[in-house]
């Protein structure tokens, strides 16, 4: 028993180191994105921003090699020495190297992307996929430990501090690749909108920013609620502070990257304060509410977040959308959150207090 606990602590420390290297990668990605947005004229692959990213990957590759080597017994093939959860990490490192070489070739032949095309470039998407594999290390590792019974004394099936950190980092990386449809980087309801009757010339053009913002609310809601539900599925109670951590990752990283506009700062601040309130309330939610009534919980979290953003908009600037429009955005976003909860809880009824994961 003592040996198992000692091994678990060692594995947790190892996974935390891996995730801190993942934090390096995520921050480097946003730094590179900031440079592309705020420093026009980047026409070379060899920039300080790329150096930050690729040096982080070299450090991650070196650490992964150390982890595998330390886990190896004399005479054991290296492939068999890879600890649980780290096969995906090794694959991510290899994929990143291949995608990086392709990215260099892509830029040398087709030039440097300067706008939205940079986010959806095939080589950049491959780099993103490789980083998701690396960031997910602690989740895979903790799940493997939970399935083997090593985490039963914690009360969780597959949740560790490193795994929680991993989920937050993956949320942040998702926010990077979805920054063009983030509800935290647009003027949103602070922008003037005058409804025009159907058939009025220019109606579609005038409605397009609103349509994009509404879509952004729905996608950003999913970006926050989906990982929240994932963490809840692995624990008996919501992780303390989890909503705040997810909102910070989904809001402040994109807000800083696009240039700290006043409306985006106020909106992110309002949502963050609301997230803190949501976490305080979640700590008091009865266990029975984390089973079948879970859609009401996720809908409530969503209403709090976007109401917090709207209040901040109203205090620092003004809400210029018609009330039916901004209220509809909140209600429909809550419906998205409730729908995600329904999908996640589909199955046998859980016993009160056990959450979505059971005993």
FENJOPE-V241248 format. One record per pair of residues at least 4 apart in sequence whose ideal C-beta (glycine too) atoms are under 8 Angstrom apart, sorted by the first residue. I is the first residue (numbers start at 1). GAP is how many residues later the second one is. D is the distance in Angstrom with one decimal. If there is no record, write none. Layout:
# FENJOPE-V241248
i->(I;I)
gap->(GAP;GAP)
d->(D;D)
This chain:
# FENJOPE-V241248
i->(1;2;3;4;4;5;5;6;7;7;8;8;8;8;9;10;11;11;11;11;12;12;12;12;13;14;14;14;15;15;15;15;15;15;15;15;15;15;16;16;16;16;16;17;17;18;18;18;18;18;18;18;18;18;18;19;19;19;19;19;19;19;19;20;21;21;21;21;21;21;22;22;22;22;22;22;22;22;23;23;23;24;24;24;24;25;25;25;25;25;25;25;25;26;26;26;26;26;26;26;26;27;27;28;28;28;28;28;29;29;29;29;29;30;30;30;30;30;30;30;31;31;31;31;32;32;32;32;32;32;33;33;33;33;33;34;34;34;34;34;35;35;35;35;36;36;36;36;37;37;37;38;40;42;42;42;43;43;44;45;45;45;45;45;45;46;46;47;48;49;50;51;52;53;54;54;55;56;57;57;57;57;57;58;59;60;60;60;61;61;61;62;63;64;64;64;64;64;65;66;67;67;67;68;68;68;68;68;68;68;69;71;71;71;72;72;72;73;76;76;77;78;82;82;82;83;84;84;84;84;84;85;85;85;85;85;85;85;85;85;86;86;86;86;87;88;88;88;88;88;88;89;89;89;89;90;91;91;92;92;92;92;92;92;92;93;93;93;94;95;95;95;95;95;96;96;96;96;96;97;98;98;99;99;99;99;99;99;100;100;101;102;102;102;103;103;103;103;103;103;104;105;106;106;106;106;107;107;113;113;113;113;114;116;116;117;118;119;119;119;119;119;120;120;121;122;123;124;125;125;126;127;128;128;128;128;129;130;131;131;132;132;132;135;135;135;135;136;136;136;137;137;138;138;138;138;138;138;139;139;139;139;139;140;141;141;141;142;142;142;142;142;142;142;143;143;143;143;143;144;145;145;145;145;146;146;146;146;146;146;146;146;147;151;151;151;151;151;154;154;155;155;156;156;156;156;156;157;157;157;158;158;159;159;159;159;159;159;160;161;162;163;163;164;164;164;164;164;165;166;167;167;167;167;167;168;168;168;168;168;169;169;170;170;171;171;171;171;171;171;171;172;172;172;172;173;174;174;174;175;175;175;175;175;175;175;175;176;176;176;178;178;178;178;179;179;179;179;181;181;181;181;181;182;182;182;182;182;182;182;183;183;183;183;183;183;183;183;183;183;184;184;184;184;184;184;184;184;184;185;185;185;185;185;186;186;186;186;186;186;187;187;188;188;188;188;188;188;188;189;189;189;189;189;189;189;189;189;190;190;190;190;190;190;191;191;191;191;192;193;193;193;193;193;193;193;193;194;195;196;196;196;196;196;197;198;199;202;203;204;207;208;209;210;210;210;211;212;213;213;214;214;214;215;216;217;217;217;217;217;217;218;218;218;218;219;220;220;221;221;221;221;221;221;221;222;222;222;222;223;223;224;224;224;224;224;224;225;225;225;225;225;225;225;225;226;226;227;227;228;228;228;228;228;228;228;229;229;229;229;229;229;229;230;231;231;231;231;232;232;232;232;232;232;233;233;233;233;234;235;235;235;236;236;236;236;236;237;237;237;238;238;238;238;238;238;238;240;240;241;241;242;242;243;243;243;243;243;243;243;244;244;244;244;244;244;245;246;246;247;247;247;247;247;247;248;248;248;249;250;251;251;251;251;251;252;252;252;253;254;255;255;255;255;255;256;258;260;260;261;262;262;262;263;263;263;263;264;265;266;266;266;266;266;266;267;267;267;267;268;268;269;269;270;270;270;270;270;270;270;271;271;271;271;271;271;272;272;273;273;273;274;274;274;274;274;274;275;275;275;275;276;277;277;277;278;278;278;278;278;279;280;281;281;281;282;282;285;285;285;286;287;287;287;287;287;288;288;288;289;289;289;289;290;290;290;290;290;290;291;291;291;291;291;291;291;291;292;292;292;293;294;294;294;294;294;295;295;295;295;295;295;295;296;296;297;297;298;298;298;298;298;299;299;299;299;299;299;300;300;301;301;302;302;302;302;302;302;303;303;303;304;305;306;306;306;306;307;307;308;309;310;310;310;310;311;312;313;313;313;314;314;319;321;321;322;323;324;325;326;327;328;329;330;331;332;333;334;335;336;337;338;339;340;341;342;344;345;345;350;350;350;350;351;351;354;354)
gap->(4;4;4;4;146;4;148;4;4;143;4;137;142;143;4;4;4;72;130;134;4;148;149;150;4;4;53;69;4;70;122;123;126;127;145;147;148;151;4;122;145;146;149;4;46;4;42;45;46;49;71;116;119;120;144;4;116;118;119;143;146;147;150;4;4;35;38;39;42;113;4;38;109;112;113;115;144;147;4;142;146;4;32;35;36;4;28;31;32;35;106;109;110;4;105;109;143;146;147;150;227;4;25;4;21;24;25;28;4;24;102;144;147;4;142;146;223;224;226;227;4;18;21;22;4;15;17;18;20;21;4;85;143;146;224;4;15;222;223;225;4;7;12;14;6;77;78;82;220;221;222;221;74;5;70;72;68;69;68;5;58;59;62;63;67;4;5;4;4;4;4;4;4;4;4;46;4;4;4;36;39;40;43;4;4;4;33;74;4;32;36;4;4;4;22;25;26;29;4;4;4;16;19;4;10;13;14;15;18;22;12;10;11;12;4;6;9;8;4;5;4;4;4;5;8;58;56;57;60;61;64;4;52;53;54;55;56;57;58;59;4;51;54;55;4;4;45;46;48;49;52;4;44;45;48;4;4;42;4;37;38;39;40;41;42;4;37;41;4;4;31;34;35;38;4;31;34;35;38;4;4;28;4;24;27;28;30;31;4;27;4;4;21;24;4;18;20;21;23;24;4;4;4;15;16;17;4;5;4;5;8;11;4;4;64;4;6;5;57;58;60;61;4;5;4;4;4;4;4;52;4;4;4;45;48;49;4;4;4;42;4;38;41;31;34;35;38;4;30;34;4;29;4;22;24;25;27;28;4;19;24;27;28;4;4;21;22;4;9;16;17;18;20;21;4;14;15;20;91;4;5;6;13;15;4;5;6;10;11;12;13;88;11;5;6;7;8;9;5;6;80;81;4;78;79;80;201;77;78;200;5;76;4;5;72;75;76;80;4;4;4;4;71;4;67;75;78;81;4;4;4;60;63;64;79;4;59;77;78;81;4;80;4;57;4;52;53;56;75;78;79;4;77;78;81;4;4;49;76;4;7;48;74;75;76;78;79;77;78;81;4;41;42;45;6;75;78;79;31;34;35;38;39;4;34;37;38;68;69;72;5;30;33;34;36;37;38;84;123;126;36;66;67;70;71;80;83;84;87;69;70;73;76;79;5;23;26;27;30;78;4;76;25;28;75;79;121;125;133;24;121;124;130;131;132;136;137;140;73;123;127;128;129;130;18;22;129;130;128;13;14;16;17;127;128;129;132;12;127;4;6;7;10;11;6;5;4;4;4;4;4;4;4;4;111;115;4;4;4;116;4;115;118;4;4;4;89;112;113;115;116;4;114;115;118;4;4;30;4;81;84;85;112;115;116;4;114;115;118;4;27;4;19;22;23;26;81;4;73;76;77;111;112;115;116;4;114;4;19;4;10;14;15;18;70;73;4;65;69;111;112;115;127;4;4;7;8;11;6;58;62;123;124;125;111;122;123;124;123;4;120;122;51;117;118;119;121;50;53;118;4;5;41;44;45;47;52;39;43;4;38;4;37;4;32;35;36;39;58;62;4;28;31;32;34;35;4;4;29;4;24;25;27;28;58;4;24;27;4;4;4;16;17;20;21;4;16;20;4;4;5;6;9;10;13;4;6;4;5;4;4;54;55;4;50;53;54;4;4;4;46;47;49;50;51;4;42;45;46;4;41;4;43;4;38;39;40;41;42;43;4;34;35;37;38;41;4;36;4;35;39;4;30;31;33;34;35;4;29;30;33;4;4;27;31;4;22;23;26;27;4;4;4;19;23;15;19;4;5;12;66;4;65;66;67;68;5;64;65;4;5;7;8;4;7;60;63;65;66;54;58;59;60;61;63;64;65;53;57;58;4;4;47;50;51;62;4;42;43;44;46;47;50;4;42;4;44;4;39;40;42;43;4;35;36;38;39;42;4;34;4;36;4;28;31;32;34;35;4;27;31;4;4;4;23;24;27;4;23;4;4;4;9;16;20;4;4;4;5;6;4;5;7;4;5;4;4;4;4;4;4;4;4;4;4;4;4;4;4;4;4;4;4;4;4;4;12;5;11;4;5;6;8;7;8;4;5)
d->(6.6;6.2;6.3;6.3;5.7;6.5;7.3;6.4;6.2;7.1;6.3;6.5;5.0;6.8;6.6;6.4;6.2;7.4;6.4;6.5;6.4;5.5;6.9;5.8;6.7;6.7;6.1;7.8;6.3;7.6;6.4;4.0;5.1;7.2;6.9;3.7;7.5;7.9;6.3;7.5;6.9;4.6;7.1;6.7;6.5;6.5;7.5;6.6;7.6;7.5;6.9;7.6;4.9;6.5;7.5;6.7;7.2;7.0;5.3;5.2;4.6;5.4;6.4;7.0;6.9;6.7;5.8;4.6;5.9;8.0;6.4;7.4;7.5;5.9;4.5;7.5;7.1;5.1;6.2;7.9;6.2;6.2;4.1;6.9;7.7;6.4;6.8;4.7;6.6;6.7;5.5;6.9;7.5;6.7;7.5;7.4;5.4;5.2;5.6;7.6;7.6;6.2;7.9;6.4;7.3;4.1;4.0;5.1;6.5;6.4;7.2;6.8;5.6;6.3;7.8;6.0;5.2;7.9;7.1;4.9;6.6;5.3;5.8;7.9;6.6;7.7;4.0;6.4;7.3;5.9;6.4;8.0;6.3;7.2;4.8;5.7;7.8;7.1;4.8;7.9;4.8;6.4;6.7;4.4;6.2;7.7;6.9;5.8;6.6;6.0;6.6;5.9;7.1;6.1;5.7;7.8;7.3;5.5;7.2;6.3;7.5;5.4;4.7;7.2;7.4;6.7;7.8;7.0;6.6;6.9;5.9;5.8;6.5;6.6;6.5;6.7;6.5;6.3;6.2;7.2;5.4;7.8;7.5;6.4;6.3;6.2;6.4;6.1;6.5;4.6;7.7;6.5;6.4;6.5;6.7;5.3;5.9;5.6;6.1;6.2;6.4;6.3;6.1;6.6;6.2;5.4;5.4;7.3;6.8;7.2;7.5;5.0;7.2;4.9;5.2;6.6;3.6;7.2;5.4;5.2;7.0;7.4;5.0;5.3;6.2;7.0;7.1;5.9;3.5;7.2;8.0;7.2;5.5;7.3;7.7;3.6;3.1;7.6;7.5;5.5;6.1;6.3;7.8;7.1;6.4;6.2;4.7;7.8;6.2;6.8;5.8;6.6;6.7;5.5;4.6;6.5;6.0;5.8;6.2;8.0;4.5;6.8;7.5;3.2;4.0;6.7;7.4;6.9;6.5;5.9;6.6;6.7;4.0;6.8;5.9;6.2;3.8;7.0;7.6;6.7;6.4;7.6;6.0;5.7;3.7;4.7;7.9;5.9;6.6;6.7;6.6;6.0;4.8;7.0;6.4;7.9;3.9;6.9;7.9;6.5;6.3;6.3;5.7;7.0;7.8;4.8;6.5;5.6;4.4;3.6;5.5;7.8;6.9;6.7;5.6;6.1;6.3;6.7;8.0;6.0;7.0;6.3;7.5;6.7;6.8;6.5;6.6;6.4;6.4;7.7;6.5;6.6;6.5;6.8;7.8;5.6;6.7;6.6;6.0;6.0;6.2;6.2;6.4;5.6;4.8;4.9;6.4;5.8;6.0;6.4;6.0;6.7;5.9;6.6;3.7;4.6;6.6;4.1;6.3;7.4;4.8;5.0;6.7;6.4;6.5;7.5;7.6;6.2;6.8;4.9;6.4;4.4;6.9;4.1;6.4;7.8;3.8;7.8;7.7;6.4;4.3;5.1;7.4;7.8;7.3;4.5;7.8;7.0;4.5;3.7;7.9;7.8;7.4;5.9;7.0;6.9;7.9;7.1;7.7;7.6;7.7;6.0;7.6;6.1;4.9;7.1;8.0;5.5;7.7;5.3;6.9;4.7;5.4;6.6;6.6;4.3;4.7;7.1;7.2;6.3;6.3;6.7;7.5;6.6;6.5;5.6;7.0;7.6;6.3;6.3;6.5;4.9;6.3;5.8;7.8;6.6;7.7;4.8;6.3;5.1;6.5;7.3;6.3;7.1;6.5;6.5;7.3;5.0;5.3;4.5;5.7;6.9;3.8;7.2;5.2;6.9;6.0;5.6;7.8;6.5;6.4;6.3;6.3;4.6;7.7;5.9;5.3;7.0;7.1;7.5;6.1;6.2;7.7;6.4;6.2;4.7;6.7;7.0;7.1;6.1;4.8;5.2;7.7;7.3;5.9;7.8;5.7;7.5;7.9;5.0;6.6;7.0;4.3;4.8;7.8;4.1;8.0;7.8;7.8;7.6;6.8;7.1;4.3;5.7;5.6;5.9;5.8;5.2;7.2;5.2;6.4;4.8;7.7;5.4;7.9;7.8;7.3;5.3;6.1;7.8;4.1;5.1;5.0;7.8;7.4;6.9;7.8;7.2;7.9;7.7;6.5;6.0;4.7;6.6;4.2;7.5;4.5;7.6;5.2;5.2;4.9;6.5;6.6;6.1;6.3;7.9;6.3;7.8;4.7;7.4;8.0;7.6;5.5;6.5;5.4;7.3;7.1;7.1;6.7;4.1;7.2;4.3;5.9;7.6;7.4;6.9;7.3;5.7;6.1;6.5;5.7;6.3;6.3;6.3;7.4;6.9;6.5;6.3;6.7;7.6;6.9;5.7;7.4;6.2;5.8;6.2;6.8;5.0;8.0;7.5;4.8;6.7;6.7;6.0;5.1;6.3;6.6;6.4;5.8;5.4;8.0;7.9;4.4;4.9;5.5;5.5;6.1;8.0;6.4;7.7;5.4;6.4;7.6;5.0;6.2;5.4;7.2;6.2;5.3;7.1;6.7;7.5;4.6;5.2;7.5;6.6;5.9;6.5;5.8;6.4;7.5;6.1;6.3;6.0;7.2;7.3;6.3;8.0;7.0;6.2;6.3;4.5;7.4;7.0;6.3;7.2;5.3;5.6;5.7;6.7;7.8;5.9;5.5;7.8;6.5;7.4;4.4;5.2;5.7;6.2;6.4;6.7;7.6;7.0;6.1;4.9;7.1;7.4;7.3;6.7;5.8;7.7;7.7;4.6;7.6;7.6;7.5;6.8;6.8;5.7;5.3;6.3;6.9;6.2;4.6;4.6;5.0;6.9;6.1;7.9;6.2;6.7;4.3;5.3;7.8;5.4;6.5;6.0;7.6;5.6;5.5;5.6;8.0;4.0;6.5;5.3;6.2;7.7;6.2;7.5;5.9;7.7;4.0;5.8;6.7;6.1;5.6;7.5;6.3;6.2;6.5;7.8;4.6;6.3;4.9;6.2;6.8;7.1;5.9;6.9;6.4;7.0;7.5;6.2;7.0;7.7;6.3;6.1;6.2;6.3;4.4;6.3;7.5;4.1;7.0;6.4;4.5;5.8;6.2;6.1;7.8;6.5;5.8;6.4;4.2;4.6;7.3;5.6;2.7;7.2;6.3;5.0;7.3;5.1;4.6;7.6;6.8;7.7;6.8;5.6;7.9;6.3;4.6;5.0;6.5;2.7;7.4;6.5;7.7;6.2;7.5;6.6;6.4;6.1;7.6;6.1;7.8;4.9;5.0;7.0;6.7;7.4;6.7;7.9;8.0;7.6;7.8;4.9;6.7;6.5;7.6;7.8;5.2;3.1;7.2;7.2;7.2;4.0;7.0;4.9;7.2;7.2;5.8;6.0;6.9;7.9;7.9;4.7;6.8;7.0;6.7;4.2;7.6;6.5;7.6;7.3;7.4;6.7;6.3;7.6;6.9;6.4;4.5;7.4;5.2;7.0;5.9;7.6;3.7;7.6;4.2;5.4;7.8;6.1;7.3;6.6;7.1;6.5;4.0;5.9;6.5;4.3;6.4;4.0;7.2;5.2;4.4;7.7;6.4;7.7;6.4;6.7;6.4;7.6;5.1;4.6;7.4;4.1;5.8;5.9;5.2;6.2;6.7;6.3;7.0;4.8;5.8;6.2;6.5;6.5;6.5;6.4;6.3;6.3;7.4;6.3;6.0;5.8;7.4;5.5;6.6;5.3;6.1;4.4;4.5;7.5;5.6;5.8;6.6;6.9;6.3;5.9;6.2;6.4;6.6;6.7;6.6;6.3;6.2;6.6;6.6;6.4;6.5;6.3;6.1;6.7;6.4;7.6;5.8;5.3;6.8;6.4;6.0;7.4;7.7;5.2;5.7)
